[in-house]
Amino acid sequence: MKSEYGFYMQQQNALKASGNGRFFTDQESRYTEPFQIYGNLYYVGDSWVCVHLVDTGDGLLMFDAGNCGAQAMLVYSIWKAGFDPADVKWIILSHGHMDHFGAANFFKRMFGTKIYLSEPDAKMFREHPEQSMVQISGNCMDELFEPDVEIHDGERLKFGSTEIQFYLVPGHTEGCIACFFDVTDGKEKKRVGYYGGFGFNTLQKDFLMEIGDMTFEMRRKYLNSLKKVRDEEVELFMGNHTANVDLLAKRKYMQEHPDKNPFLDSQAWKEYLDEKYEELLQLMNDPRQN
Ligand SMILES: [Zn+2]
């Protein structure tokens, strides 16, 4: 038995030492106290990967399901935020990468939670499961699953009292979603904008060549996606990773200034999408990337 545990630890240590492996181990080191962002919108993610909870009045709607290996931490965060994890009726996945669907399968099995994933990323699960990157997580809790509902471009779906407008914004993956909906504090409504994946890791030359995109079509798709949703009216920009919205700094500010809410900012969405647009053009003009 001892030697088997030693073998396991050897694997874990090798994973931590390997490039991105450290992001998929020691999840508790990224624990972040959950908090109310605005009205019926709560944050229950960690310091790196976002998870948001919307209290729809008829069950909880969760955006993403945390990093792989972070299932227990997410369940704990939901309790800590004052909710019962068994009330999570729906999970909307931003895209099909394993740092976002960590607890999805657990919720599906445990509570019968319905999982929503875009049609292109559901296809990726079936035809190219390796592109979900689940195999590098090194965590036995992780496995792919059949989503219950596939999301299509332009669809409008209802979750309790919350109605969501969906668009597909291919780029980071073929099936990244963007969506728009209202949250409320009971008196006022604010329009949320969510963009489900900004990372350029999947736009690097080596990555694109490996998946057979020899003309780097995905980069042009990404630019078009940013343009497609840039002019949407957004009063509250909901991040996919904490860095997108400087979430930890905003949370700290809110604690120090309880009468202010830095998440309410009608420019943040446009500014960040413009920033990404410029960054991507730079990458496309980089001779090492061509
Ligand atoms: Zn991703």
Residues whose N, C-alpha, C, O or C-beta is under 5 A from the ligand:
A	BS01	ZN	H97 G197
